[in-house]
Structures are given as structure tokens and as C-alpha cells.
Amino acid sequence: MALSRREIAKDVFQQSAEAAIGTAGHVAAILFESARKITTELGAFGTEIFEITEASKRAGQDAEDTNPGVG
């Protein structure tokens, strides 16, 4: 039994919709993974800035302790 034009059109639409949804899902996964990686990197950068600030404060305190008349 041959397929009707309507059934062929339905199959084309179904396959096209499935392909579009699959592609959209892959793109969304890429974007979410990128956002997660960016957040991780920004967190690491914030931690480094915090550590640099704390080290600077400690260095300043050490300088005041060793040279009480300076500063």
C-alpha cells in the first residue's frame, strides 16, 4: 500500500520537528555547560582576589610590626 501525500507530509513535518528539537536541546546543553564553566572560573578569580587582598593585609601588618616608626 502506497503512502498518501498527507502521510508523507506528516512524516516530513515530524522528522523536521524532531531534528529541530534535538538541535535546540544540544545548543541549550552547550550554553548551560558554558555558563557553568564561566561561573566556576569567576568563582576561582574571586578566590584569588580575596587571597591577594589577605596577603597584602598580612604583608602590611608584618611591615608595621618590623618597622613600628614607619607608616
PDB file of N, H, CA, C and O in Angstrom:
ATOM      1  N   MET A   1       0.842  -1.177   0.000  1.00  0.00           N
ATOM      2  CA  MET A   1       0.000   0.000   0.000  1.00  0.00           C
ATOM      3  C   MET A   1       0.888   1.241   0.000  1.00  0.00           C
ATOM      4  O   MET A   1       1.792   1.355   0.828  1.00  0.00           O
ATOM      5  N   ALA A   2       0.644   2.148  -0.900  1.00  0.00           N
ATOM      6  H   ALA A   2      -0.090   2.055  -1.573  1.00  0.00           H
ATOM      7  CA  ALA A   2       1.438   3.364  -1.045  1.00  0.00           C
ATOM      8  C   ALA A   2       1.008   4.393  -0.003  1.00  0.00           C
ATOM      9  O   ALA A   2      -0.144   4.425   0.430  1.00  0.00           O
ATOM     10  N   LEU A   3       1.961   5.229   0.382  1.00  0.00           N
ATOM     11  H   LEU A   3       2.896   5.204   0.030  1.00  0.00           H
ATOM     12  CA  LEU A   3       1.665   6.294   1.346  1.00  0.00           C
ATOM     13  C   LEU A   3       0.978   7.461   0.635  1.00  0.00           C
ATOM     14  O   LEU A   3       1.306   7.802  -0.501  1.00  0.00           O
ATOM     15  N   SER A   4       0.024   8.056   1.333  1.00  0.00           N
ATOM     16  H   SER A   4      -0.243   7.779   2.256  1.00  0.00           H
ATOM     17  CA  SER A   4      -0.656   9.214   0.756  1.00  0.00           C
ATOM     18  C   SER A   4       0.224  10.447   0.912  1.00  0.00           C
ATOM     19  O   SER A   4       1.165  10.458   1.706  1.00  0.00           O
ATOM     20  N   ARG A   5      -0.092  11.476   0.150  1.00  0.00           N
ATOM     21  H   ARG A   5      -0.856  11.467  -0.496  1.00  0.00           H
ATOM     22  CA  ARG A   5       0.666  12.735   0.252  1.00  0.00           C
ATOM     23  C   ARG A   5       0.562  13.319   1.650  1.00  0.00           C
ATOM     24  O   ARG A   5       1.532  13.881   2.159  1.00  0.00           O
ATOM     25  N   ARG A   6      -0.592  13.196   2.270  1.00  0.00           N
ATOM     26  H   ARG A   6      -1.380  12.741   1.856  1.00  0.00           H
ATOM     27  CA  ARG A   6      -0.788  13.736   3.625  1.00  0.00           C
ATOM     28  C   ARG A   6       0.093  12.998   4.630  1.00  0.00           C
ATOM     29  O   ARG A   6       0.663  13.613   5.531  1.00  0.00           O
ATOM     30  N   GLU A   7       0.203  11.679   4.475  1.00  0.00           N
ATOM     31  H   GLU A   7      -0.260  11.179   3.743  1.00  0.00           H
ATOM     32  CA  GLU A   7       1.031  10.909   5.396  1.00  0.00           C
ATOM     33  C   GLU A   7       2.512  11.229   5.188  1.00  0.00           C
ATOM     34  O   GLU A   7       3.271  11.319   6.153  1.00  0.00           O
ATOM     35  N   ILE A   8       2.914  11.399   3.952  1.00  0.00           N
ATOM     36  H   ILE A   8       2.298  11.326   3.168  1.00  0.00           H
ATOM     37  CA  ILE A   8       4.292  11.789   3.654  1.00  0.00           C
ATOM     38  C   ILE A   8       4.579  13.164   4.254  1.00  0.00           C
ATOM     39  O   ILE A   8       5.636  13.366   4.851  1.00  0.00           O
ATOM     40  N   ALA A   9       3.649  14.115   4.102  1.00  0.00           N
ATOM     41  H   ALA A   9       2.791  13.952   3.617  1.00  0.00           H
ATOM     42  CA  ALA A   9       3.818  15.466   4.656  1.00  0.00           C
ATOM     43  C   ALA A   9       3.912  15.406   6.179  1.00  0.00           C
ATOM     44  O   ALA A   9       4.717  16.111   6.789  1.00  0.00           O
ATOM     45  N   LYS A  10       3.068  14.546   6.793  1.00  0.00           N
ATOM     46  H   LYS A  10       2.415  13.974   6.298  1.00  0.00           H
ATOM     47  CA  LYS A  10       3.108  14.394   8.252  1.00  0.00           C
ATOM     48  C   LYS A  10       4.464  13.853   8.697  1.00  0.00           C
ATOM     49  O   LYS A  10       5.031  14.328   9.681  1.00  0.00           O
ATOM     50  N   ASP A  11       4.985  12.861   7.975  1.00  0.00           N
ATOM     51  H   ASP A  11       4.525  12.476   7.175  1.00  0.00           H
ATOM     52  CA  ASP A  11       6.287  12.280   8.312  1.00  0.00           C
ATOM     53  C   ASP A  11       7.418  13.298   8.158  1.00  0.00           C
ATOM     54  O   ASP A  11       8.329  13.356   8.984  1.00  0.00           O
ATOM     55  N   VAL A  12       7.351  14.098   7.094  1.00  0.00           N
ATOM     56  H   VAL A  12       6.611  14.051   6.423  1.00  0.00           H
ATOM     57  CA  VAL A  12       8.356  15.144   6.881  1.00  0.00           C
ATOM     58  C   VAL A  12       8.304  16.154   8.020  1.00  0.00           C
ATOM     59  O   VAL A  12       9.341  16.545   8.556  1.00  0.00           O
ATOM     60  N   PHE A  13       7.094  16.577   8.390  1.00  0.00           N
ATOM     61  H   PHE A  13       6.252  16.259   7.955  1.00  0.00           H
ATOM     62  CA  PHE A  13       6.946  17.537   9.489  1.00  0.00           C
ATOM     63  C   PHE A  13       7.470  16.934  10.790  1.00  0.00           C
ATOM     64  O   PHE A  13       8.191  17.597  11.535  1.00  0.00           O
ATOM     65  N   GLN A  14       7.111  15.685  11.063  1.00  0.00           N
ATOM     66  H   GLN A  14       6.525  15.147  10.457  1.00  0.00           H
ATOM     67  CA  GLN A  14       7.542  15.025  12.302  1.00  0.00           C
ATOM     68  C   GLN A  14       9.061  14.926  12.372  1.00  0.00           C
ATOM     69  O   GLN A  14       9.651  15.253  13.402  1.00  0.00           O
ATOM     70  N   GLN A  15       9.694  14.486  11.310  1.00  0.00           N
ATOM     71  H   GLN A  15       9.214  14.220  10.474  1.00  0.00           H
ATOM     72  CA  GLN A  15      11.145  14.354  11.283  1.00  0.00           C
ATOM     73  C   GLN A  15      11.831  15.709  11.424  1.00  0.00           C
ATOM     74  O   GLN A  15      12.838  15.839  12.119  1.00  0.00           O
ATOM     75  N   SER A  16      11.275  16.710  10.756  1.00  0.00           N
ATOM     76  H   SER A  16      10.457  16.604  10.191  1.00  0.00           H
ATOM     77  CA  SER A  16      11.848  18.061  10.852  1.00  0.00           C
ATOM     78  C   SER A  16      11.723  18.601  12.265  1.00  0.00           C
ATOM     79  O   SER A  16      12.668  19.189  12.791  1.00  0.00           O
ATOM     80  N   ALA A  17      10.560  18.407  12.887  1.00  0.00           N
ATOM     81  H   ALA A  17       9.792  17.930  12.460  1.00  0.00           H
ATOM     82  CA  ALA A  17      10.352  18.881  14.259  1.00  0.00           C
ATOM     83  C   ALA A  17      11.296  18.165  15.221  1.00  0.00           C
ATOM     84  O   ALA A  17      11.885  18.801  16.097  1.00  0.00           O
ATOM     85  N   GLU A  18      11.446  16.859  15.069  1.00  0.00           N
ATOM     86  H   GLU A  18      10.968  16.343  14.358  1.00  0.00           H
ATOM     87  CA  GLU A  18      12.354  16.109  15.936  1.00  0.00           C
ATOM     88  C   GLU A  18      13.798  16.579  15.768  1.00  0.00           C
ATOM     89  O   GLU A  18      14.532  16.695  16.750  1.00  0.00           O
ATOM     90  N   ALA A  19      14.204  16.849  14.539  1.00  0.00           N
ATOM     91  H   ALA A  19      13.608  16.755  13.741  1.00  0.00           H
ATOM     92  CA  ALA A  19      15.562  17.338  14.289  1.00  0.00           C
ATOM     93  C   ALA A  19      15.763  18.713  14.926  1.00  0.00           C
ATOM     94  O   ALA A  19      16.800  18.972  15.537  1.00  0.00           O
ATOM     95  N   ALA A  20      14.770  19.589  14.782  1.00  0.00           N
ATOM     96  H   ALA A  20      13.928  19.378  14.286  1.00  0.00           H
ATOM     97  CA  ALA A  20      14.882  20.938  15.357  1.00  0.00           C
ATOM     98  C   ALA A  20      14.935  20.877  16.879  1.00  0.00           C
ATOM     99  O   ALA A  20      15.734  21.572  17.506  1.00  0.00           O
ATOM    100  N   ILE A  21      14.084  20.047  17.468  1.00  0.00           N
ATOM    101  H   ILE A  21      13.435  19.482  16.959  1.00  0.00           H
ATOM    102  CA  ILE A  21      14.072  19.926  18.933  1.00  0.00           C
ATOM    103  C   ILE A  21      15.384  19.322  19.429  1.00  0.00           C
ATOM    104  O   ILE A  21      15.923  19.768  20.442  1.00  0.00           O
ATOM    105  N   GLY A  22      15.896  18.328  18.737  1.00  0.00           N
ATOM    106  H   GLY A  22      15.459  17.966  17.914  1.00  0.00           H
ATOM    107  CA  GLY A  22      17.180  17.732  19.123  1.00  0.00           C
ATOM    108  C   GLY A  22      18.310  18.741  19.056  1.00  0.00           C
ATOM    109  O   GLY A  22      19.148  18.811  19.954  1.00  0.00           O
ATOM    110  N   THR A  23      18.328  19.523  17.983  1.00  0.00           N
ATOM    111  H   THR A  23      17.647  19.466  17.253  1.00  0.00           H
ATOM    112  CA  THR A  23      19.368  20.549  17.833  1.00  0.00           C
ATOM    113  C   THR A  23      19.249  21.601  18.928  1.00  0.00           C
ATOM    114  O   THR A  23      20.251  22.008  19.517  1.00  0.00           O
ATOM    115  N   ALA A  24      18.019  22.041  19.200  1.00  0.00           N
ATOM    116  H   ALA A  24      17.205  21.710  18.722  1.00  0.00           H
ATOM    117  CA  ALA A  24      17.809  23.033  20.260  1.00  0.00           C
ATOM    118  C   ALA A  24      18.277  22.486  21.605  1.00  0.00           C
ATOM    119  O   ALA A  24      18.859  23.216  22.407  1.00  0.00           O
ATOM    120  N   GLY A  25      18.025  21.215  21.849  1.00  0.00           N
ATOM    121  H   GLY A  25      17.552  20.621  21.198  1.00  0.00           H
ATOM    122  CA  GLY A  25      18.481  20.596  23.093  1.00  0.00           C
ATOM    123  C   GLY A  25      19.995  20.571  23.199  1.00  0.00           C
ATOM    124  O   GLY A  25      20.553  20.839  24.263  1.00  0.00           O
ATOM    125  N   HIS A  26      20.658  20.250  22.106  1.00  0.00           N
ATOM    126  H   HIS A  26      20.205  20.032  21.242  1.00  0.00           H
ATOM    127  CA  HIS A  26      22.128  20.237  22.109  1.00  0.00           C
ATOM    128  C   HIS A  26      22.691  21.644  22.335  1.00  0.00           C
ATOM    129  O   HIS A  26      23.642  21.821  23.097  1.00  0.00           O
ATOM    130  N   VAL A  27      22.106  22.632  21.678  1.00  0.00           N
ATOM    131  H   VAL A  27      21.333  22.488  21.059  1.00  0.00           H
ATOM    132  CA  VAL A  27      22.554  24.018  21.849  1.00  0.00           C
ATOM    133  C   VAL A  27      22.338  24.466  23.294  1.00  0.00           C
ATOM    134  O   VAL A  27      23.211  25.103  23.883  1.00  0.00           O
ATOM    135  N   ALA A  28      21.180  24.136  23.865  1.00  0.00           N
ATOM    136  H   ALA A  28      20.471  23.619  23.386  1.00  0.00           H
ATOM    137  CA  ALA A  28      20.899  24.504  25.258  1.00  0.00           C
ATOM    138  C   ALA A  28      21.911  23.853  26.198  1.00  0.00           C
ATOM    139  O   ALA A  28      22.392  24.493  27.133  1.00  0.00           O
ATOM    140  N   ALA A  29      22.235  22.588  25.954  1.00  0.00           N
ATOM    141  H   ALA A  29      21.845  22.068  25.194  1.00  0.00           H
ATOM    142  CA  ALA A  29      23.220  21.906  26.801  1.00  0.00           C
ATOM    143  C   ALA A  29      24.579  22.589  26.708  1.00  0.00           C
ATOM    144  O   ALA A  29      25.265  22.747  27.718  1.00  0.00           O
ATOM    145  N   ILE A  30      24.967  22.991  25.510  1.00  0.00           N
ATOM    146  H   ILE A  30      24.409  22.863  24.690  1.00  0.00           H
ATOM    147  CA  ILE A  30      26.239  23.695  25.326  1.00  0.00           C
ATOM    148  C   ILE A  30      26.230  25.010  26.099  1.00  0.00           C
ATOM    149  O   ILE A  30      27.203  25.344  26.777  1.00  0.00           O
ATOM    150  N   LEU A  31      25.134  25.754  25.996  1.00  0.00           N
ATOM    151  H   LEU A  31      24.344  25.483  25.446  1.00  0.00           H
ATOM    152  CA  LEU A  31      25.040  27.042  26.685  1.00  0.00           C
ATOM    153  C   LEU A  31      25.071  26.867  28.198  1.00  0.00           C
ATOM    154  O   LEU A  31      25.755  27.619  28.892  1.00  0.00           O
ATOM    155  N   PHE A  32      24.334  25.881  28.722  1.00  0.00           N
ATOM    156  H   PHE A  32      23.778  25.270  28.158  1.00  0.00           H
ATOM    157  CA  PHE A  32      24.330  25.655  30.164  1.00  0.00           C
ATOM    158  C   PHE A  32      25.709  25.220  30.659  1.00  0.00           C
ATOM    159  O   PHE A  32      26.154  25.667  31.717  1.00  0.00           O
ATOM    160  N   GLU A  33      26.382  24.365  29.914  1.00  0.00           N
ATOM    161  H   GLU A  33      26.021  24.003  29.055  1.00  0.00           H
ATOM    162  CA  GLU A  33      27.724  23.932  30.305  1.00  0.00           C
ATOM    163  C   GLU A  33      28.700  25.108  30.267  1.00  0.00           C
ATOM    164  O   GLU A  33      29.559  25.234  31.140  1.00  0.00           O
ATOM    165  N   SER A  34      28.568  25.960  29.261  1.00  0.00           N
ATOM    166  H   SER A  34      27.870  25.857  28.552  1.00  0.00           H
ATOM    167  CA  SER A  34      29.427  27.150  29.175  1.00  0.00           C
ATOM    168  C   SER A  34      29.172  28.077  30.354  1.00  0.00           C
ATOM    169  O   SER A  34      30.115  28.596  30.951  1.00  0.00           O
ATOM    170  N   ALA A  35      27.904  28.288  30.694  1.00  0.00           N
ATOM    171  H   ALA A  35      27.138  27.866  30.209  1.00  0.00           H
ATOM    172  CA  ALA A  35      27.569  29.145  31.832  1.00  0.00           C
ATOM    173  C   ALA A  35      28.142  28.577  33.123  1.00  0.00           C
ATOM    174  O   ALA A  35      28.644  29.326  33.962  1.00  0.00           O
ATOM    175  N   ARG A  36      28.071  27.248  33.291  1.00  0.00           N
ATOM    176  H   ARG A  36      27.663  26.640  32.609  1.00  0.00           H
ATOM    177  CA  ARG A  36      28.625  26.616  34.488  1.00  0.00           C
ATOM    178  C   ARG A  36      30.133  26.823  34.558  1.00  0.00           C
ATOM    179  O   ARG A  36      30.672  27.138  35.619  1.00  0.00           O
ATOM    180  N   LYS A  37      30.810  26.647  33.433  1.00  0.00           N
ATOM    181  H   LYS A  37      30.372  26.391  32.571  1.00  0.00           H
ATOM    182  CA  LYS A  37      32.266  26.826  33.410  1.00  0.00           C
ATOM    183  C   LYS A  37      32.646  28.276  33.687  1.00  0.00           C
ATOM    184  O   LYS A  37      33.610  28.538  34.407  1.00  0.00           O
ATOM    185  N   ILE A  38      31.892  29.224  33.118  1.00  0.00           N
ATOM    186  H   ILE A  38      31.109  29.012  32.533  1.00  0.00           H
ATOM    187  CA  ILE A  38      32.171  30.643  33.360  1.00  0.00           C
ATOM    188  C   ILE A  38      31.996  30.969  34.834  1.00  0.00           C
ATOM    189  O   ILE A  38      32.816  31.678  35.417  1.00  0.00           O
ATOM    190  N   THR A  39      30.927  30.453  35.441  1.00  0.00           N
ATOM    191  H   THR A  39      30.261  29.877  34.967  1.00  0.00           H
ATOM    192  CA  THR A  39      30.678  30.690  36.864  1.00  0.00           C
ATOM    193  C   THR A  39      31.815  30.122  37.709  1.00  0.00           C
ATOM    194  O   THR A  39      32.264  30.757  38.662  1.00  0.00           O
ATOM    195  N   THR A  40      32.277  28.929  37.357  1.00  0.00           N
ATOM    196  H   THR A  40      31.912  28.412  36.582  1.00  0.00           H
ATOM    197  CA  THR A  40      33.392  28.315  38.082  1.00  0.00           C
ATOM    198  C   THR A  40      34.652  29.167  37.980  1.00  0.00           C
ATOM    199  O   THR A  40      35.346  29.378  38.974  1.00  0.00           O
ATOM    200  N   GLU A  41      34.945  29.655  36.782  1.00  0.00           N
ATOM    201  H   GLU A  41      34.381  29.484  35.974  1.00  0.00           H
ATOM    202  CA  GLU A  41      36.138  30.484  36.582  1.00  0.00           C
ATOM    203  C   GLU A  41      36.026  31.811  37.327  1.00  0.00           C
ATOM    204  O   GLU A  41      37.001  32.273  37.919  1.00  0.00           O
ATOM    205  N   LEU A  42      34.852  32.423  37.303  1.00  0.00           N
ATOM    206  H   LEU A  42      34.060  32.048  36.823  1.00  0.00           H
ATOM    207  CA  LEU A  42      34.677  33.683  38.037  1.00  0.00           C
ATOM    208  C   LEU A  42      34.821  33.466  39.539  1.00  0.00           C
ATOM    209  O   LEU A  42      35.369  34.314  40.244  1.00  0.00           O
ATOM    210  N   GLY A  43      34.329  32.326  40.028  1.00  0.00           N
ATOM    211  H   GLY A  43      33.884  31.637  39.456  1.00  0.00           H
ATOM    212  CA  GLY A  43      34.498  31.997  41.444  1.00  0.00           C
ATOM    213  C   GLY A  43      35.966  31.826  41.806  1.00  0.00           C
ATOM    214  O   GLY A  43      36.413  32.295  42.852  1.00  0.00           O
ATOM    215  N   ALA A  44      36.709  31.154  40.940  1.00  0.00           N
ATOM    216  H   ALA A  44      36.346  30.772  40.090  1.00  0.00           H
ATOM    217  CA  ALA A  44      38.143  30.969  41.178  1.00  0.00           C
ATOM    218  C   ALA A  44      38.870  32.311  41.165  1.00  0.00           C
ATOM    219  O   ALA A  44      39.765  32.550  41.975  1.00  0.00           O
ATOM    220  N   PHE A  45      38.477  33.182  40.237  1.00  0.00           N
ATOM    221  H   PHE A  45      37.750  32.988  39.579  1.00  0.00           H
ATOM    222  CA  PHE A  45      39.077  34.514  40.175  1.00  0.00           C
ATOM    223  C   PHE A  45      38.782  35.290  41.463  1.00  0.00           C
ATOM    224  O   PHE A  45      39.669  35.939  42.017  1.00  0.00           O
ATOM    225  N   GLY A  46      37.541  35.219  41.932  1.00  0.00           N
ATOM    226  H   GLY A  46      36.820  34.692  41.482  1.00  0.00           H
ATOM    227  CA  GLY A  46      37.182  35.893  43.184  1.00  0.00           C
ATOM    228  C   GLY A  46      37.998  35.376  44.353  1.00  0.00           C
ATOM    229  O   GLY A  46      38.428  36.151  45.208  1.00  0.00           O
ATOM    230  N   THR A  47      38.212  34.070  44.393  1.00  0.00           N
ATOM    231  H   THR A  47      37.862  33.441  43.699  1.00  0.00           H
ATOM    232  CA  THR A  47      39.022  33.480  45.457  1.00  0.00           C
ATOM    233  C   THR A  47      40.456  33.998  45.391  1.00  0.00           C
ATOM    234  O   THR A  47      41.048  34.316  46.422  1.00  0.00           O
ATOM    235  N   GLU A  48      41.010  34.086  44.196  1.00  0.00           N
ATOM    236  H   GLU A  48      40.529  33.828  43.359  1.00  0.00           H
ATOM    237  CA  GLU A  48      42.374  34.603  44.041  1.00  0.00           C
ATOM    238  C   GLU A  48      42.462  36.055  44.509  1.00  0.00           C
ATOM    239  O   GLU A  48      43.410  36.428  45.199  1.00  0.00           O
ATOM    240  N   ILE A  49      41.482  36.871  44.138  1.00  0.00           N
ATOM    241  H   ILE A  49      40.711  36.569  43.577  1.00  0.00           H
ATOM    242  CA  ILE A  49      41.476  38.276  44.567  1.00  0.00           C
ATOM    243  C   ILE A  49      41.404  38.350  46.087  1.00  0.00           C
ATOM    244  O   ILE A  49      42.115  39.143  46.704  1.00  0.00           O
ATOM    245  N   PHE A  50      40.549  37.530  46.694  1.00  0.00           N
ATOM    246  H   PHE A  50      39.971  36.886  46.193  1.00  0.00           H
ATOM    247  CA  PHE A  50      40.445  37.501  48.149  1.00  0.00           C
ATOM    248  C   PHE A  50      41.789  37.132  48.777  1.00  0.00           C
ATOM    249  O   PHE A  50      42.227  37.773  49.733  1.00  0.00           O
ATOM    250  N   GLU A  51      42.438  36.104  48.241  1.00  0.00           N
ATOM    251  H   GLU A  51      42.082  35.583  47.465  1.00  0.00           H
ATOM    252  CA  GLU A  51      43.733  35.669  48.782  1.00  0.00           C
ATOM    253  C   GLU A  51      44.802  36.741  48.609  1.00  0.00           C
ATOM    254  O   GLU A  51      45.623  36.946  49.504  1.00  0.00           O
ATOM    255  N   ILE A  52      44.800  37.423  47.472  1.00  0.00           N
ATOM    256  H   ILE A  52      44.133  37.257  46.745  1.00  0.00           H
ATOM    257  CA  ILE A  52      45.770  38.503  47.244  1.00  0.00           C
ATOM    258  C   ILE A  52      45.538  39.641  48.238  1.00  0.00           C
ATOM    259  O   ILE A  52      46.489  40.193  48.792  1.00  0.00           O
ATOM    260  N   THR A  53      44.269  39.985  48.460  1.00  0.00           N
ATOM    261  H   THR A  53      43.497  39.536  48.010  1.00  0.00           H
ATOM    262  CA  THR A  53      43.936  41.051  49.406  1.00  0.00           C
ATOM    263  C   THR A  53      44.383  40.686  50.814  1.00  0.00           C
ATOM    264  O   THR A  53      44.971  41.509  51.516  1.00  0.00           O
ATOM    265  N   GLU A  54      44.103  39.444  51.230  1.00  0.00           N
ATOM    266  H   GLU A  54      43.625  38.775  50.660  1.00  0.00           H
ATOM    267  CA  GLU A  54      44.513  38.994  52.562  1.00  0.00           C
ATOM    268  C   GLU A  54      46.037  38.979  52.698  1.00  0.00           C
ATOM    269  O   GLU A  54      46.570  39.373  53.735  1.00  0.00           O
ATOM    270  N   ALA A  55      46.737  38.529  51.661  1.00  0.00           N
ATOM    271  H   ALA A  55      46.304  38.208  50.819  1.00  0.00           H
ATOM    272  CA  ALA A  55      48.199  38.508  51.702  1.00  0.00           C
ATOM    273  C   ALA A  55      48.751  39.932  51.796  1.00  0.00           C
ATOM    274  O   ALA A  55      49.733  40.182  52.495  1.00  0.00           O
ATOM    275  N   SER A  56      48.117  40.848  51.095  1.00  0.00           N
ATOM    276  H   SER A  56      47.319  40.645  50.527  1.00  0.00           H
ATOM    277  CA  SER A  56      48.550  42.248  51.142  1.00  0.00           C
ATOM    278  C   SER A  56      48.358  42.822  52.549  1.00  0.00           C
ATOM    279  O   SER A  56      49.220  43.542  53.051  1.00  0.00           O
ATOM    280  N   LYS A  57      47.239  42.506  53.174  1.00  0.00           N
ATOM    281  H   LYS A  57      46.538  41.921  52.766  1.00  0.00           H
ATOM    282  CA  LYS A  57      46.990  42.981  54.543  1.00  0.00           C
ATOM    283  C   LYS A  57      48.022  42.405  55.506  1.00  0.00           C
ATOM    284  O   LYS A  57      48.557  43.116  56.357  1.00  0.00           O
ATOM    285  N   ARG A  58      48.297  41.100  55.362  1.00  0.00           N
ATOM    286  H   ARG A  58      47.862  40.522  54.670  1.00  0.00           H
ATOM    287  CA  ARG A  58      49.301  40.476  56.240  1.00  0.00           C
ATOM    288  C   ARG A  58      50.677  41.081  56.029  1.00  0.00           C
ATOM    289  O   ARG A  58      51.421  41.288  56.987  1.00  0.00           O
ATOM    290  N   ALA A  59      51.023  41.367  54.766  1.00  0.00           N
ATOM    291  H   ALA A  59      50.419  41.199  53.987  1.00  0.00           H
ATOM    292  CA  ALA A  59      52.324  41.976  54.471  1.00  0.00           C
ATOM    293  C   ALA A  59      52.401  43.364  55.090  1.00  0.00           C
ATOM    294  O   ALA A  59      53.440  43.751  55.624  1.00  0.00           O
ATOM    295  N   GLY A  60      51.325  44.099  55.020  1.00  0.00           N
ATOM    296  H   GLY A  60      50.481  43.784  54.586  1.00  0.00           H
ATOM    297  CA  GLY A  60      51.304  45.431  55.633  1.00  0.00           C
ATOM    298  C   GLY A  60      51.435  45.359  57.140  1.00  0.00           C
ATOM    299  O   GLY A  60      52.131  46.175  57.744  1.00  0.00           O
ATOM    300  N   GLN A  61      50.772  44.389  57.755  1.00  0.00           N
ATOM    301  H   GLN A  61      50.207  43.726  57.265  1.00  0.00           H
ATOM    302  CA  GLN A  61      50.878  44.222  59.202  1.00  0.00           C
ATOM    303  C   GLN A  61      52.290  43.783  59.602  1.00  0.00           C
ATOM    304  O   GLN A  61      52.830  44.236  60.611  1.00  0.00           O
ATOM    305  N   ASP A  62      52.872  42.901  58.801  1.00  0.00           N
ATOM    306  H   ASP A  62      52.433  42.533  57.981  1.00  0.00           H
ATOM    307  CA  ASP A  62      54.249  42.459  59.082  1.00  0.00           C
ATOM    308  C   ASP A  62      55.211  43.641  58.979  1.00  0.00           C
ATOM    309  O   ASP A  62      56.133  43.768  59.783  1.00  0.00           O
ATOM    310  N   ALA A  63      54.995  44.497  57.996  1.00  0.00           N
ATOM    311  H   ALA A  63      54.245  44.394  57.342  1.00  0.00           H
ATOM    312  CA  ALA A  63      55.876  45.663  57.826  1.00  0.00           C
ATOM    313  C   ALA A  63      55.729  46.600  59.012  1.00  0.00           C
ATOM    314  O   ALA A  63      56.716  47.167  59.480  1.00  0.00           O
ATOM    315  N   GLU A  64      54.495  46.771  59.508  1.00  0.00           N
ATOM    316  H   GLU A  64      53.693  46.311  59.128  1.00  0.00           H
ATOM    317  CA  GLU A  64      54.299  47.637  60.674  1.00  0.00           C
ATOM    318  C   GLU A  64      54.932  47.026  61.918  1.00  0.00           C
ATOM    319  O   GLU A  64      55.478  47.746  62.753  1.00  0.00           O
ATOM    320  N   ASP A  65      54.862  45.702  62.046  1.00  0.00           N
ATOM    321  H   ASP A  65      54.419  45.117  61.367  1.00  0.00           H
ATOM    322  CA  ASP A  65      55.441  45.024  63.209  1.00  0.00           C
ATOM    323  C   ASP A  65      56.965  45.110  63.222  1.00  0.00           C
ATOM    324  O   ASP A  65      57.566  45.239  64.288  1.00  0.00           O
ATOM    325  N   THR A  66      57.599  45.042  62.045  1.00  0.00           N
ATOM    326  H   THR A  66      57.111  44.937  61.179  1.00  0.00           H
ATOM    327  CA  THR A  66      59.062  45.072  61.989  1.00  0.00           C
ATOM    328  C   THR A  66      59.593  46.495  61.980  1.00  0.00           C
ATOM    329  O   THR A  66      60.730  46.724  62.392  1.00  0.00           O
ATOM    330  N   ASN A  67      58.800  47.460  61.522  1.00  0.00           N
ATOM    331  H   ASN A  67      57.876  47.274  61.188  1.00  0.00           H
ATOM    332  CA  ASN A  67      59.201  48.870  61.480  1.00  0.00           C
ATOM    333  C   ASN A  67      58.109  49.719  62.157  1.00  0.00           C
ATOM    334  O   ASN A  67      57.329  50.372  61.465  1.00  0.00           O
ATOM    335  N   PRO A  68      58.044  49.718  63.468  1.00  0.00           N
ATOM    336  CA  PRO A  68      56.947  50.419  64.149  1.00  0.00           C
ATOM    337  C   PRO A  68      56.918  51.931  63.898  1.00  0.00           C
ATOM    338  O   PRO A  68      55.842  52.523  63.983  1.00  0.00           O
ATOM    339  N   GLY A  69      58.002  52.559  63.606  1.00  0.00           N
ATOM    340  H   GLY A  69      58.876  52.079  63.536  1.00  0.00           H
ATOM    341  CA  GLY A  69      58.017  54.011  63.394  1.00  0.00           C
ATOM    342  C   GLY A  69      57.683  54.407  61.960  1.00  0.00           C
ATOM    343  O   GLY A  69      57.491  55.593  61.691  1.00  0.00           O
ATOM    344  N   VAL A  70      57.609  53.468  61.045  1.00  0.00           N
ATOM    345  H   VAL A  70      57.765  52.504  61.264  1.00  0.00           H
ATOM    346  CA  VAL A  70      57.355  53.767  59.642  1.00  0.00           C
ATOM    347  C   VAL A  70      55.898  53.443  59.339  1.00  0.00           C
ATOM    348  O   VAL A  70      55.369  52.436  59.808  1.00  0.00           O
ATOM    349  N   GLY A  71      55.233  54.328  58.527  1.00  0.00           N
ATOM    350  H   GLY A  71      55.663  55.147  58.146  1.00  0.00           H
ATOM    351  CA  GLY A  71      53.875  54.041  58.077  1.00  0.00           C
ATOM    352  C   GLY A  71      52.924  54.741  58.856  1.00  0.00           C
ATOM    353  O   GLY A  71      51.722  54.619  58.619  1.00  0.00           O
TER     354      GLY A  71
END
